[in-house]
Amino acid sequence: QVQLVESGGGLVQPGGSLRLSCVASGTATAFILNTMRWYRQAPGKQRELVASITGTGTIIYGDSVKGRFTISRDNPKKTVYLQMNSLKSEDTAVYYCNAQRGIASSAWWGQGTQVTVSS
């Protein structure tokens, strides 16, 4: 069982930046096997994949954030980050951290952290 704790959300003006962090429980040995993802969900909207990073560093971004967001991970710290730049009001959502070990494996979710982009 993996516990994920997100942090770093808050209120930011359009054009600003935030960095989200997600810290996983368990061992670093286990963490490195996980594909880590960030999802987000805005009110009235479907859950959306923001970014994904495998244990070996392969990265996928959602179309809406390409060129603005950067996902990274620090395996010894069991942490995945989402650097969000050039934020828009459309980025307002609850952002969730997700971990999965293998395609057929269960996925684990954090509680989420609120990001609000507003002037």
FENFEN-V859122 format. One record per helix or strand. SS is the DSSP state (@ for helix, = for strand). FROM is the first residue (numbers start at 1). TO is the last residue. Records with the same first field share a line. If there is no record, write none. Layout:
SS: FROM-TO + FROM-TO
This chain:
=: 4-7 + 10-12 + 18-24 + 35-41 + 48-53 + 59-61 + 69-74 + 79-84 + 93-100 + 107-109 + 113-117
@: 28-31 + 63-65 + 89-91
